């Protein structure tokens, strides 16, 4: 299934998220069509996690993992949610050696 691009894909700012924060204080109740879309998005996310997980090895760069993640999303007609979200430049967040932060993939190879 084709999964549409988020509103921040070009502007880097999620206007829909900001509007929701200002106007909505309740828990959303989704209809069947929305639930089907959530399930489709989850299936793409699972495929991306599986592909990236298989590629993790000593010597592989986080840029390579980002490339794999991006390709999986494109193959499934989806948009990788981190990409351009508040100007985040990559398709996946990486944290090396249990560092708890949204790391930006780069050319540093993974170590054991």
C-alpha positions as CSV (number, residue, x, y, z in Angstrom):
1,X,0.0,0.0,0.0
2,X,1.0,3.6,-0.6
3,X,1.6,5.6,2.5
4,X,1.4,9.3,2.0
5,X,4.1,11.8,2.9
6,X,3.7,13.7,6.1
7,X,3.2,17.4,6.1
8,X,6.7,18.1,7.4
9,X,8.4,16.3,4.5
10,X,9.0,19.6,2.7
11,X,8.8,22.2,5.4
12,X,10.4,20.2,8.3
13,X,7.6,21.5,10.7
14,X,4.5,19.3,11.4
15,X,1.7,21.8,11.2
16,X,-0.9,19.0,11.8
17,X,1.0,17.9,15.0
18,X,1.1,21.5,16.2
19,X,-2.6,22.1,15.5
20,X,-3.5,18.8,17.3
21,X,-1.5,19.8,20.4
22,X,-3.3,23.2,20.5
23,X,-6.8,21.9,20.0
24,X,-7.0,18.3,21.2
25,X,-6.7,17.1,24.8
26,X,-8.5,13.8,24.3
27,X,-7.3,10.4,23.2
28,X,-8.1,9.8,19.5
29,X,-10.5,7.0,18.5
30,X,-9.7,5.7,15.1
31,X,-12.1,4.3,12.5
32,X,-11.5,1.0,10.5
33,X,-9.8,2.8,7.6
34,X,-7.4,4.6,9.9
35,X,-6.6,1.4,11.8
36,X,-5.8,-0.3,8.5
37,X,-3.4,2.5,7.7
38,X,-1.7,2.2,11.0
39,X,-1.3,-1.6,10.5
40,X,0.2,-1.0,7.0
41,X,2.6,1.5,8.5
42,X,3.6,-0.9,11.2
43,X,4.3,-3.6,8.6
44,X,6.6,-1.3,6.7
45,X,8.3,-0.4,10.0
46,X,8.8,-4.1,10.8
47,X,10.3,-4.7,7.3
48,X,12.7,-1.8,7.9
49,X,13.7,-3.0,11.3
50,X,14.3,-6.5,10.0
51,X,16.4,-5.3,7.0
52,X,18.5,-2.9,9.1
53,X,18.9,-5.5,11.9
54,X,20.3,-8.1,9.4
55,X,22.8,-5.5,8.2
56,X,24.3,-4.6,11.6
57,X,27.8,-5.9,11.8
58,X,31.3,-4.7,12.9
59,X,32.6,-2.3,10.2
60,X,29.2,-1.3,8.8
61,X,28.6,2.5,9.0
62,X,25.4,4.0,10.3
63,X,25.1,5.8,6.9
64,X,24.8,2.3,5.3
65,X,22.1,1.4,7.8
66,X,20.3,4.6,7.0
67,X,20.5,3.8,3.2
68,X,19.0,0.4,3.8
69,X,16.2,1.8,5.9
70,X,15.5,4.5,3.3
71,X,15.4,1.9,0.5
72,X,13.0,-0.3,2.4
73,X,10.6,2.6,2.9
74,X,10.8,3.6,-0.8
75,X,10.2,0.0,-1.9
76,X,7.0,-0.1,0.2
77,X,5.7,3.3,-1.1
78,X,6.3,4.9,2.3
79,X,8.1,7.9,3.8
80,X,10.7,7.3,6.6
81,X,9.2,9.3,9.5
82,X,12.4,10.8,10.9
83,X,13.5,12.3,7.5
84,X,13.2,16.1,7.7
85,X,11.2,16.0,10.9
86,X,12.2,19.3,12.4
87,X,15.2,19.2,10.0
88,X,16.5,15.7,10.9
89,X,18.6,14.8,7.9
90,X,18.3,11.0,7.8
91,X,15.8,8.2,7.5
92,X,16.7,6.5,10.8
93,X,18.0,7.6,14.2
94,X,21.1,5.7,15.3
95,X,22.6,5.4,18.8
96,X,25.9,3.5,19.1
97,X,27.0,1.6,22.2
98,X,23.7,2.2,24.2
99,X,24.0,6.0,24.0
100,X,20.5,7.3,24.6
101,X,20.0,10.0,22.1
102,X,18.8,10.5,18.5
103,X,22.0,10.0,16.7
104,X,22.5,11.1,13.1
105,X,24.0,8.4,10.9
106,X,27.5,9.0,9.6
107,X,30.5,7.3,8.1
108,X,32.0,6.0,11.4
109,X,32.1,2.2,11.2
110,X,30.4,0.1,14.0
111,X,32.9,-1.5,16.4
112,X,32.6,-4.5,18.6
